[in-house]
């Protein structure tokens, strides 16, 4: 799915997680939604993704941290929206490619703002390397590994543990 197609749709975009997409997985592989934050490309388990929406300014909540942009009403469900770019210490520029990835993590629906969504990739276990033990903007415990696809390197996130952590701003 191209970035242009993502931006063109104002309604929620379908994410290929239903039915035949999951059945087509080869044994020992996993699908990741890839997205960009700044110059880095990340991946998260596609099974956590509920939908992808174009960015609309959320309703701000008083005294929330700067990276918690506010809440949106998603078909009657109030969804907190966190700007992952701000959470990772990067500048947030809102443009036509900015999207909100709506996740279902830890029994909650949460939106994260990213610069753009790239595609869905299927990676075999041998294409995923162990995470490096380095100081980084993302706590190492939220990185499950590094995925190598051609000349691309993906930082694979455990988005569920990240969203459930106290520093993410969604839990007390």
N, C-alpha and C positions, 0 to 999 in steps of 0.2 A: 504494500500500500504506500503510495507516494505521499510526501508532505503536502503537496497540492491537493490531493484528494481528501486528506485529513482536514485541511482548512476549509475546503469548499462546503463541507457539510456542517450545518448549524445544529442538527439533531445529533443525539448520541450516535457514535459510530460503532458498528458491530465489530467485535473482536473475535477472531477465529478460534474459539475455545470449545464450541459445542460440537457434538456428534462426530462427524467424519474427521475433523482436524485432530482430535485426540486419538481416534482409531488408527490414523495413519502414522503415528509415532513408531519408530523402530525401537526394538528392545534396547534398553540402556541409554536412551536419549531423553532429553528434556527440552521443552520449548520455552523461549525467553522473549519477552517484549523488549526491544531495544529502544533507547531514548538518549537524547543529548542534554547535558547540563554543562554549559560553557563549551569548552573544547573537548571534554571527555564524553565517551560513549559508555552507557551503562546498560545492564540487562537485569530483568526481574522475572520471576516465575510467572508465566502467562496465566496460570490457574488462579492467581491473586487478582487479576484484572477483571473488573466488572464492565467498564466501558471507557471510551476516550471521548472527551468533549472539547470543543473549542473554548478558549479562555473567556470567561465572563467575570467581571469584577464581583467578588463575593461581598456579603454584608459584613462589615468589620465588627468585631467583638471588643468591647472596652477592656483595656489592661491586658490584652493578649500579646504575646511576644511578636516582634516584627515579622518573623517568618510564618506565623499563623495568620494568613490573609483574611480569614473570617469563615463564614458558612454560606452554603448555597442550599436551596430547596430543590431536591432531586425527586420529583414525582412524590412529594409528600414526606420524604425523608430529609432531615436536616443533616448536611454533610459538612464536617470541618474541612477546610482547605489549607494545606501547608505548602508554602513555596519551597521546594527542595533546593532551588538555587540559593536562596537566602540562607537556608539551614546549613548548606555546605560552604557558606562564606563567600559566595559569588554575587556579582551584580545581577539584578533582575530587570530585564528589558522585555516589555510586553509588546509582541508584534503578531502578525498573522499566523506564525508558526507555533506560538505559545499554546500549549494544551494542558488540560487537567486530566490526569489519569485517575479514574475512580477505581479504588481498590476495595476488596473485601478482605480485611485482615483482623484477626483476633475477634471475630464476631461483630466487627464494626465496619461501617462504610466510611472511607476516608478519601479525600481528593489530594493529589500532589501535583503541583505545577512544575512542568519541565519545559525546556526550550523547544523541543520537537520530539516526535516519535518517528523512529526509522522504519522498523519492520519486525516481523516475528521470525526468529531463527531457531532451528533445531540443532542442538549440540549433543554430541556423543560424550560419554564420560572421559574419553581420552583427549577430547578437545578442550577440557576444562583443567586448568592448572591451579595448584594450591595458591592461596592468597599470600602476598608478601607481608612480612612483618616490618612495616614501615609506618612512620608517623604520617597521617593523612587527614584530610577533611572529614572522611567517613571513618568512624570507629572500626577497627579491623574486625571486630566480632560481627559486624553487619555485612562483611564481604565474604561471600562463599567461595570465591575463586576468580580466576581470570579466564575468559573465553577467547580463543584464537580462531578467527574466521578469515582466511586469506591474510591480508595485511592489516586487518582490523583487530584491535584488542578491546575486549569488553570487560568492564568491571562488573562482576555479577553480585547483585545485592540480595541479601536476605531481607526483603522489604517488610516482612511480618515482624521480625525482631527489631528492625529499625523503627517502624511505626509504634511498636509497643514499648520502646525505651522512653525513659523520663525526659531525656534531652530532645526528643522529637516534639514534645510539647502537647501531646494528646492525652497523657495520663497524669494523674496527680503525683 
